[in-house]
Amino acid sequence: MTDKKLVIEKEDNTEKTYHIFNAYSETHLKLKQIKEETGLPMAKLLKLFVDFGIENLEIKEKQ
């Protein structure tokens, strides 16, 4: 596992945009909580998390 962390700066964002994406209910709830804490729209949070995950991805062969 890596010691890297994704650091997010809070924003005052009043932008109201909506995007459709598929997520488990638990994941959606977590994103919603982070959205409320940071002021970032969910679309931006999703981009940050997905980009971070892809950049730090390691694929291993099945054992």
N, C-alpha and C positions, 0 to 999 in steps of 0.2 A: 504494500500500500504506500501511497505517496504522502508526503507532509504538506503538499500544496493545498492552499485554501483559496476559495473564491471570495473575494472581498467586494461587497456591494455598498455604494454610497447612497444614502437616503436622498430622495428628491421630493419636492413639492410639485406634484403633477396632477393637474385637473383635467387632462386629456381623457376623453371618454371614447375609446374605440373598442370594438369587440371583434374577436377572432374565434373561429371554431377549431378546437383540437380535441383529440381523444386522450383521456387520462383516467386512471383509476380514481375513485372518489377520495381516497386517502391522499393521493398526490395532489389533487385539485385543492383540497382543504389546506395542505401545507403551503402551496403556492399562494392561496388566498391570504393566509396569515402573514407570509413574507411580504406580499403586496401591501397589506394594511400597515405593516411596520415600516416599510421602506418608502412607500409612496410611488414605487415603480409600477408601471402597467404589467399585467401578466405576460403579454407578448414579449416585452423586453426581458423579463425574468426568465422566460422559457429560452430565449436566445442565449442569454448569459450562461444558463445551466447546460444547455445542449452544447454550445461551443466549448465550454470548459471540459465537459465530459469527453467530447471527441478529441480535443487536444491532449488529454491525459489518458486516452484509451490504450489498453494493452490487451491484445487478443491472444489467448492461449489455446493450445490443442486440447481436446477432450482427453481425459486420462482414463 
